Amino acid sequence: MMWRSSADCQPPARLVVAVSGTAGSGKSTLGRALATVLSAPLLDLDSVTNPLLDHLPPDALGGHWLASPHAAAIREGRYAALHAAARDIVATAGRLVLVAPFTAELRGGPEWNLLRDATGDDLQMIHLNGSDDLLAARRAHRTETRDNHRVPEPYTPPAVPVIELDAELTTDQQLMRALVALNVRSPIDTAPRRSPTDAAPHPAGATTHPADAAPQPVEAAPHPAGASPQAADAAPRPGVIAPHHADAAPNPAVSTAVAVPRPSEDTAGSQQAPAPGLFERDFDAVLFDLDGTLADSTASVLRSWRRFAEEMGVDTELVAQNHGRPARALMTLLLPPERTEEGLARILEIEIADAPTARSLPGAGEFFAAVPASRRAVVTSGSRTLATARLHAVGLSAPEVMVTADDVRVGKPDPEPFALAARRLGVDPARCLAVEDAPAGVRSARAAGCTVLAVTGTAFADELKEADLIVDGLDRLRVATTGNGIRIEVKADWAA
């Protein structure tokens, strides 16, 4: 993945970010991604100090420098070099991304004070943390000689303010969360635009299966973090609003919030006025996806499937390559037919046990609560039991209408889940707003006839362009109830 800076993402002139974590957490990769997107210098402790230490004779240090009797003095010298370089860069460039374990600094005290003296009081610390088995597996995979000399340290929760990110996430997913937490946001363009060639939506309520068909439980595999985007040389989707500067390269690493209204059937293919944009429409109901939309359960999903693969002795790469497929379909690739039901039961058990690790997403709970209870539904690819557990983990109650894998014959991207949710609420899908985070969900909702609001975090904005609006967080929007239904508005703090 190559991250590019972009004119549509405007970080402040001064921004100092430190990325911390133990060996194997992925801090260097995330630091490089952040520095690229923020157009900031990168200062990695290993890059600055390891070449010198590795060239010194081990005898002079009493062994490898990590396990040397002089380890404390060596650490002090390494961080003194980091501080000196950081001080110069911040004074001249104003922006900086630092990467180091920062183990002592995270405990507070003198080391934390020294770091802030070098970088300024506005330093923002990102902390990557993961399970012991994940970090150990990564260290074993990278085969770095220095890992053989590390002295294990028990994990201690940070005693200083941090932006906590799960090491289980992909770098792309960590990056999107970090930018939101750092308040580096993209503009929301509320202007209705459309191209005459933009396709009309699928008929409202269309579904490929009869309503009375027998349901077939299908537990969902994790959403893809990097589902295949459109080819790089493909023509852009008509109606997508370009970044602020026309000559700026688009940045898939930054959530570009764009309004992409679809034409009504009677104006599709003509040169008539644009159809109303999302912000000009009234809705009878809001249909919410769960994972990645209402609950940040992505790390939990990834962790659960990784542990399942390891426990069952199946190829973890095969699991990673098939994220987003229904669990039943994935299970046929991983296990023989006679073990499919056993596998489905086991992955459900693992995911439910890990469900309490799901976290709230910025603004999601407030947005959900603002929709009248009789006008909202959850549409998820998981089972009812798992969905309820994850909602509970983020402090939300299950709505009266909840469509899960237990209720449909075919899941997303088929329109059946969203069409069924609208039918159970007694509303026309064409009068529904669907809130989604994954390409398959966006396609499902559009095929059902819904207007679609997409939230980045699981996928980049360029993978969600079929949605009517893309934002990097529901905290930027508010729900207003009018005499004609429900309207979505941009909060005053975020209005262009």
C-alpha positions as CSV (number, residue, x, y, z in Angstrom):
1,M,0.0,0.0,0.0
2,M,1.4,3.4,-1.0
3,W,-0.1,6.3,1.0
4,R,-0.2,9.7,-0.6
5,S,-0.8,13.1,0.8
6,S,-3.7,15.1,-0.6
7,A,-4.9,18.6,-0.7
8,D,-8.4,17.6,0.5
9,C,-6.9,16.6,3.9
10,Q,-5.5,19.7,5.5
11,P,-3.6,19.0,8.8
12,P,-2.7,21.9,11.0
13,A,0.6,23.7,10.4
14,R,1.8,22.2,13.7
15,L,1.2,18.6,14.5
16,V,3.4,16.3,16.5
17,V,2.4,12.7,16.8
18,A,4.2,9.8,18.5
19,V,3.5,6.2,17.6
20,S,4.3,3.7,20.4
21,G,4.1,0.0,20.9
22,T,6.1,-3.1,21.7
23,A,8.0,-5.1,19.1
24,G,5.7,-6.6,16.5
25,S,2.9,-4.1,17.0
26,G,3.3,-2.5,13.6
27,K,4.2,0.9,14.9
28,S,6.9,1.6,12.2
29,T,4.5,0.8,9.4
30,L,1.8,3.0,10.8
31,G,4.3,5.8,11.5
32,R,5.4,5.7,7.9
33,A,1.8,5.8,6.7
34,L,0.9,8.8,9.0
35,A,4.0,10.7,8.0
36,T,3.1,10.3,4.3
37,V,-0.5,11.4,4.6
38,L,0.3,14.3,6.9
39,S,3.3,15.4,4.8
40,A,5.4,15.3,8.0
41,P,9.0,14.2,8.7
42,L,9.4,10.7,10.1
43,L,11.8,10.0,13.0
44,D,12.0,6.4,14.0
45,L,14.2,5.5,17.0
46,D,15.4,2.3,15.3
47,S,16.4,4.1,12.1
48,V,18.3,6.8,14.1
49,T,20.2,4.6,16.5
50,N,20.2,0.9,15.5
51,P,22.8,1.2,12.7
52,L,25.4,2.6,15.1
53,L,24.7,0.1,17.8
54,D,24.7,-2.8,15.4
55,H,28.2,-1.8,14.2
56,L,29.7,-1.6,17.6
57,P,31.7,-4.8,18.7
58,P,29.4,-6.8,21.1
59,D,32.4,-7.3,23.4
60,A,32.6,-3.5,23.9
61,L,29.0,-3.5,25.2
62,G,29.1,-6.7,27.2
63,G,26.9,-8.5,24.6
64,H,24.1,-7.5,22.3
65,W,23.1,-3.9,23.1
66,L,19.6,-5.0,24.1
67,A,20.8,-7.4,26.7
68,S,24.0,-5.5,27.7
69,P,24.9,-4.7,31.3
70,H,24.8,-1.1,30.1
71,A,21.3,-1.4,28.7
72,A,20.0,1.4,30.8
73,A,22.6,3.8,29.7
74,I,22.2,2.7,26.1
75,R,18.5,3.4,26.3
76,E,19.1,6.8,27.8
77,G,21.5,7.6,24.9
78,R,19.1,6.4,22.2
79,Y,16.3,8.5,23.5
80,A,18.6,11.5,24.0
81,A,19.5,11.3,20.3
82,L,15.8,11.0,19.4
83,H,14.9,14.0,21.5
84,A,17.7,16.2,20.0
85,A,16.6,15.4,16.5
86,A,12.9,15.9,17.3
87,R,13.6,19.3,18.9
88,D,15.3,20.5,15.7
89,I,12.6,19.1,13.3
90,V,9.7,20.5,15.3
91,A,11.4,23.9,15.5
92,T,11.9,24.0,11.7
93,A,9.2,21.9,10.1
94,G,6.4,22.2,12.7
95,R,5.2,18.7,12.0
96,L,6.7,15.4,13.1
97,V,5.8,11.7,13.4
98,L,7.9,9.9,16.0
99,V,8.2,6.1,16.3
100,A,9.6,4.3,19.3
101,P,8.4,1.8,21.9
102,F,8.2,4.6,24.5
103,T,7.8,2.0,27.2
104,A,9.0,4.2,30.0
105,E,7.4,7.3,28.6
106,L,4.0,5.6,28.7
107,R,4.3,5.2,32.4
108,G,4.6,9.0,32.9
109,G,7.3,10.5,35.1
110,P,10.7,11.9,34.0
111,E,10.9,10.1,30.7
112,W,7.5,11.5,29.7
113,N,8.5,15.0,30.7
114,L,11.7,14.7,28.7
115,L,9.8,13.7,25.6
116,R,7.3,16.6,26.0
117,D,10.2,19.0,26.6
118,A,11.6,18.0,23.2
119,T,8.3,18.0,21.2
120,G,6.0,20.4,23.0
121,D,3.0,20.0,25.3
122,D,0.7,19.4,22.3
123,L,2.3,16.0,21.6
124,Q,-0.3,13.4,20.7
125,M,0.6,9.8,21.6
126,I,-0.8,6.8,19.6
127,H,-0.4,3.5,21.3
128,L,-0.6,0.2,19.5
129,N,-1.5,-2.8,21.6
130,G,-2.2,-6.4,20.7
131,S,-2.5,-9.9,22.3
132,D,0.6,-11.7,23.3
133,D,0.1,-14.5,20.8
134,L,-0.3,-12.0,17.9
135,L,2.8,-10.0,18.8
136,A,4.9,-13.2,19.3
137,A,3.8,-14.6,16.0
138,R,4.7,-11.4,14.2
139,R,8.2,-11.3,15.8
140,A,8.8,-14.9,14.8
141,H,7.7,-14.2,11.3
142,R,10.0,-11.2,10.8
143,T,13.1,-13.1,12.0
144,E,14.9,-10.0,13.3
145,T,18.1,-11.0,15.2
146,R,17.5,-8.4,17.9
147,D,14.3,-10.1,18.9
148,N,16.4,-13.0,20.3
149,H,17.9,-10.6,22.8
150,R,14.8,-8.8,24.0
151,V,14.0,-9.0,27.7
152,P,10.2,-9.6,28.0
153,E,8.4,-6.9,30.0
154,P,4.9,-7.3,31.4
155,Y,2.2,-5.1,29.8
156,T,1.3,-2.0,31.8
157,P,-1.6,0.1,30.7
158,P,-0.5,3.6,29.7
159,A,-0.5,6.2,32.5
160,V,-0.5,9.1,30.0
161,P,-3.2,10.2,27.5
162,V,-3.1,8.0,24.4
163,I,-5.0,7.2,21.3
164,E,-5.4,3.5,21.7
165,L,-5.4,1.4,18.5
166,D,-5.6,-2.4,18.2
167,A,-2.6,-4.1,16.5
168,E,-4.9,-6.7,15.1
169,L,-6.2,-4.1,12.6
170,T,-4.5,-3.6,9.2
171,T,-2.4,-0.5,8.8
172,D,-5.0,1.0,6.6
173,Q,-7.7,0.6,9.3
174,Q,-5.3,1.9,11.9
175,L,-4.6,4.9,9.7
176,M,-8.2,5.8,9.2
177,R,-8.9,5.7,12.9
178,A,-5.8,7.7,13.7
179,L,-6.7,10.5,11.4
180,V,-10.1,10.8,12.9
181,A,-8.7,10.8,16.5
182,L,-6.1,13.4,15.4
183,N,-9.0,15.6,14.1
184,V,-7.5,15.5,10.6
185,R,-10.8,15.3,8.7
186,S,-12.0,15.8,5.2
187,P,-14.6,18.3,4.1
188,I,-18.2,17.4,3.6
189,D,-19.6,18.7,0.3
190,T,-23.3,19.1,0.6
191,A,-23.9,20.3,-3.0
192,P,-26.2,18.0,-5.0
193,R,-24.6,16.8,-8.2
194,R,-25.1,14.0,-10.6
195,S,-24.0,12.9,-14.0
196,P,-26.6,12.3,-16.7
197,T,-25.0,8.9,-17.2
198,D,-25.3,7.9,-13.5
199,A,-27.4,4.7,-13.3
200,A,-30.8,4.8,-11.7
201,P,-31.2,2.8,-8.5
202,H,-32.6,-0.7,-8.5
203,P,-36.4,-0.9,-8.0
204,A,-37.5,-0.2,-4.5
205,G,-37.7,-3.3,-2.4
206,A,-36.2,-5.6,-5.1
207,T,-35.1,-9.0,-3.8
208,T,-33.9,-12.1,-5.4
209,H,-35.8,-14.4,-3.0
210,P,-39.4,-14.7,-1.9
211,A,-40.3,-13.2,1.5
212,D,-41.6,-16.6,2.8
213,A,-38.5,-18.6,1.8
214,A,-37.0,-20.6,4.6
215,P,-34.1,-18.8,6.3
216,Q,-30.7,-20.3,6.2
217,P,-28.3,-19.2,9.0
218,V,-25.1,-17.8,7.6
219,E,-22.6,-16.4,10.1
220,A,-20.6,-13.7,8.5
221,A,-16.8,-13.7,7.9
222,P,-15.0,-10.4,8.6
223,H,-15.4,-7.4,6.3
224,P,-12.5,-7.0,3.9
225,A,-10.1,-4.3,5.0
226,G,-9.0,-3.8,1.4
227,A,-11.7,-5.2,-0.8
228,S,-10.6,-4.9,-4.4
229,P,-11.2,-1.3,-5.5
230,Q,-11.9,-0.3,-9.0
231,A,-9.0,-0.6,-11.4
232,A,-6.6,2.4,-11.3
233,D,-7.2,3.2,-14.9
234,A,-11.0,2.9,-14.7
235,A,-13.1,6.0,-15.4
236,P,-14.2,7.7,-12.2
237,R,-17.8,7.1,-11.1
238,P,-19.9,9.9,-12.5
239,G,-21.1,12.3,-9.9
240,V,-18.2,12.0,-7.5
241,I,-17.0,15.3,-6.3
242,A,-13.3,16.0,-6.9
243,P,-10.9,17.2,-4.1
244,H,-10.7,20.9,-3.4
245,H,-7.7,21.3,-5.7
246,A,-8.3,19.9,-9.2
247,D,-4.6,19.2,-9.7
248,A,-4.2,17.3,-6.5
249,A,-3.8,13.5,-6.6
250,P,-6.7,11.7,-4.9
251,N,-5.8,10.2,-1.6
252,P,-7.3,6.8,-0.8
253,A,-5.9,7.0,2.7
254,V,-8.0,10.0,3.6
255,S,-11.8,9.8,3.8
256,T,-13.1,12.3,1.2
257,A,-16.7,13.0,2.3
258,V,-18.6,13.4,-1.0
259,A,-22.3,13.7,-1.8
260,V,-23.2,11.6,-4.8
261,P,-27.0,12.0,-5.4
262,R,-28.6,9.5,-7.8
263,P,-31.1,10.6,-10.4
264,S,-34.7,9.8,-10.2
265,E,-36.0,7.4,-12.8
266,D,-37.7,10.1,-14.8
267,T,-34.6,12.2,-15.2
268,A,-32.0,9.5,-15.6
269,G,-30.2,10.0,-18.9
270,S,-31.5,13.5,-19.4
271,Q,-30.0,17.0,-18.8
272,Q,-32.7,18.0,-16.3
273,A,-31.9,19.4,-12.8
274,P,-30.1,17.1,-10.4
275,A,-32.1,14.9,-8.1
276,P,-32.2,16.0,-4.5
277,G,-29.0,15.2,-2.5
278,L,-29.0,13.2,0.6
279,F,-29.3,16.3,2.7
280,E,-32.4,17.4,0.8
281,R,-34.3,14.1,1.3
282,D,-36.8,13.0,3.9
283,F,-36.6,9.4,5.1
284,D,-39.1,7.2,6.9
285,A,-36.5,5.0,8.5
286,V,-32.8,4.5,9.0
287,L,-31.3,1.0,8.5
288,F,-28.0,0.5,10.3
289,D,-25.2,-2.0,9.6
290,L,-23.6,-3.1,12.8
291,D,-19.9,-4.1,12.5
292,G,-17.8,-1.1,11.6
293,T,-20.9,1.2,11.6
294,L,-22.4,1.1,15.1
295,A,-19.7,-0.9,16.8
296,D,-15.9,-0.9,16.1
297,S,-15.6,-4.7,16.1
298,T,-13.2,-5.0,13.2
299,A,-10.3,-6.0,15.4
300,S,-12.5,-8.5,17.3
301,V,-13.5,-10.1,14.0
302,L,-10.0,-10.3,12.7
303,R,-8.7,-11.7,16.0
304,S,-11.5,-14.3,16.2
305,W,-10.9,-15.7,12.7
306,R,-7.1,-15.7,13.2
307,R,-7.5,-17.8,16.4
308,F,-10.0,-20.1,14.7
309,A,-7.6,-20.7,11.9
310,E,-4.8,-21.5,14.3
311,E,-6.9,-23.7,16.5
312,M,-8.3,-25.7,13.5
313,G,-4.9,-26.0,11.9
314,V,-6.0,-24.3,8.7
315,D,-4.3,-21.8,6.5
316,T,-4.5,-18.3,8.0
317,E,-3.6,-16.8,4.7
318,L,-6.6,-18.4,3.1
319,V,-8.8,-16.9,5.8
320,A,-7.3,-13.5,5.2
321,Q,-7.8,-13.7,1.4
322,N,-11.5,-14.5,1.9
323,H,-12.5,-11.9,4.4
324,G,-16.0,-10.7,3.6
325,R,-17.4,-14.0,2.5
326,P,-20.2,-15.6,4.5
327,A,-18.8,-17.9,7.1
328,R,-20.5,-20.9,5.7
329,A,-18.9,-20.3,2.3
330,L,-15.5,-19.8,3.9
331,M,-15.9,-22.9,6.0
332,T,-16.2,-25.0,2.8
333,L,-12.7,-23.8,1.9
334,L,-11.2,-24.5,5.3
335,L,-12.8,-27.7,6.5
336,P,-14.2,-30.9,5.0
337,P,-18.0,-31.0,4.6
338,E,-18.5,-33.2,7.6
339,R,-16.9,-30.5,9.9
340,T,-18.7,-27.5,8.5
341,E,-21.3,-27.3,11.3
342,E,-18.6,-27.9,13.9
343,G,-16.6,-25.0,12.4
344,L,-19.6,-22.6,12.3
345,A,-20.4,-23.4,15.9
346,R,-16.8,-22.8,17.0
347,I,-16.3,-19.5,15.2
348,L,-19.5,-18.2,16.7
349,E,-18.3,-19.3,20.2
350,I,-15.0,-17.5,19.7
351,E,-16.6,-14.3,18.4
352,I,-19.1,-14.1,21.2
353,A,-16.3,-14.6,23.8
354,D,-14.4,-11.7,22.1
355,A,-17.5,-9.4,21.6
356,P,-16.8,-7.4,24.8
357,T,-13.7,-5.9,23.1
358,A,-15.9,-4.0,20.6
359,R,-15.6,-0.3,21.0
360,S,-17.8,2.7,20.4
361,L,-17.4,4.6,17.2
362,P,-17.3,8.5,17.2
363,G,-20.9,9.7,17.1
364,A,-22.5,6.4,16.3
365,G,-24.4,5.9,19.5
366,E,-25.7,9.5,19.4
367,F,-26.8,9.2,15.8
368,F,-28.5,5.8,16.5
369,A,-30.3,7.1,19.5
370,A,-31.6,10.2,17.7
371,V,-33.6,8.1,15.2
372,P,-37.0,7.3,16.7
373,A,-37.1,3.7,17.9
374,S,-40.0,2.8,15.6
375,R,-38.0,4.0,12.6
376,R,-34.7,2.2,13.0
377,A,-33.4,-1.2,12.3
378,V,-30.1,-3.1,12.4
379,V,-29.1,-5.1,9.3
380,T,-26.1,-7.3,9.9
381,S,-24.5,-10.3,8.4
382,G,-23.8,-11.9,11.8
383,S,-26.1,-14.0,13.9
384,R,-28.7,-12.5,16.3
385,T,-26.8,-13.7,19.3
386,L,-23.5,-12.2,18.2
387,A,-25.2,-8.9,17.1
388,T,-26.8,-8.6,20.4
389,A,-23.5,-9.2,22.2
390,R,-21.7,-6.5,20.2
391,L,-24.5,-4.0,20.6
392,H,-24.4,-4.6,24.4
393,A,-20.6,-4.1,24.3
394,V,-21.0,-0.5,23.0
395,G,-23.9,0.4,25.2
396,L,-26.7,0.0,22.7
397,S,-29.9,-1.9,23.0
398,A,-31.1,-4.2,20.2
399,P,-33.8,-2.5,18.2
400,E,-37.2,-4.1,17.8
401,V,-36.4,-4.8,14.1
402,M,-33.1,-6.6,13.6
403,V,-32.3,-8.5,10.4
404,T,-29.5,-11.0,10.8
405,A,-28.0,-14.0,9.0
406,D,-30.6,-16.1,10.7
407,D,-33.4,-14.3,8.8
408,V,-32.2,-14.4,5.2
409,R,-31.4,-16.9,2.6
410,V,-28.7,-14.8,0.9
411,G,-26.7,-12.0,2.7
412,K,-25.1,-8.9,1.4
413,P,-24.5,-7.8,-1.3
414,D,-27.9,-9.3,-2.2
415,P,-30.7,-6.8,-1.5
416,E,-32.7,-9.2,0.6
417,P,-31.4,-8.0,4.1
418,F,-32.2,-4.4,3.6
419,A,-35.5,-5.1,1.7
420,L,-36.6,-7.3,4.6
421,A,-35.7,-4.7,7.2
422,A,-37.8,-2.1,5.3
423,R,-40.7,-4.5,5.0
424,R,-40.7,-5.3,8.7
425,L,-40.7,-1.6,9.5
426,G,-43.6,-1.1,7.1
427,V,-41.8,1.4,4.9
428,D,-40.7,1.7,1.3
429,P,-37.0,1.0,0.9
430,A,-36.9,4.0,-1.4
431,R,-37.7,6.1,1.7
432,C,-35.0,4.5,3.8
433,L,-31.5,5.7,4.6
434,A,-29.0,2.8,5.0
435,V,-25.8,3.4,6.9
436,E,-22.9,1.1,5.9
437,D,-19.1,0.7,6.1
438,A,-18.4,-2.0,3.6
439,P,-18.7,-2.2,-0.2
440,A,-20.8,-5.3,0.0
441,G,-23.2,-3.6,2.3
442,V,-23.4,-0.5,0.1
443,R,-24.2,-2.6,-2.9
444,S,-26.9,-4.5,-0.9
445,A,-28.6,-1.3,0.2
446,R,-28.5,0.3,-3.2
447,A,-29.9,-2.8,-4.8
448,A,-32.8,-2.7,-2.4
449,G,-33.5,0.9,-3.4
450,C,-32.2,2.7,-0.3
451,T,-30.2,5.9,-0.1
452,V,-26.8,5.0,1.3
453,L,-24.6,6.8,3.8
454,A,-21.1,5.2,4.0
455,V,-18.6,5.6,6.9
456,T,-15.0,4.9,6.3
457,G,-12.9,2.9,8.8
458,T,-13.3,-0.6,7.4
459,A,-12.8,0.5,3.8
460,F,-11.4,3.6,2.2
461,A,-13.6,6.2,0.6
462,D,-12.6,5.1,-2.9
463,E,-14.1,1.6,-2.2
464,L,-17.4,3.1,-1.1
465,K,-18.1,5.4,-4.1
466,E,-21.4,3.7,-4.8
467,A,-22.8,5.4,-1.7
468,D,-24.7,8.7,-1.9
469,L,-22.5,10.2,0.8
470,I,-19.2,9.2,2.4
471,V,-18.0,10.5,5.7
472,D,-15.2,9.6,8.1
473,G,-17.5,9.6,11.2
474,L,-21.1,9.9,12.2
475,D,-20.0,12.5,14.8
476,R,-20.1,15.0,12.0
477,L,-23.8,14.6,11.3
478,R,-27.1,15.0,13.2
479,V,-30.6,13.6,12.8
480,A,-33.5,16.0,12.6
481,T,-37.1,14.9,12.8
482,T,-39.5,16.9,10.6
483,G,-43.2,16.7,9.7
484,N,-42.2,14.9,6.5
485,G,-39.9,12.3,8.2
486,I,-36.2,12.2,9.1
487,R,-33.5,14.4,7.7
488,I,-29.7,14.3,8.0
489,E,-27.8,17.5,8.6
490,V,-24.2,18.5,9.0
491,K,-23.4,19.7,12.5
492,A,-22.6,23.3,12.7
493,D,-19.0,22.7,13.7
494,W,-18.4,20.8,10.5
495,A,-20.4,22.8,8.0
496,A,-18.4,24.1,5.1
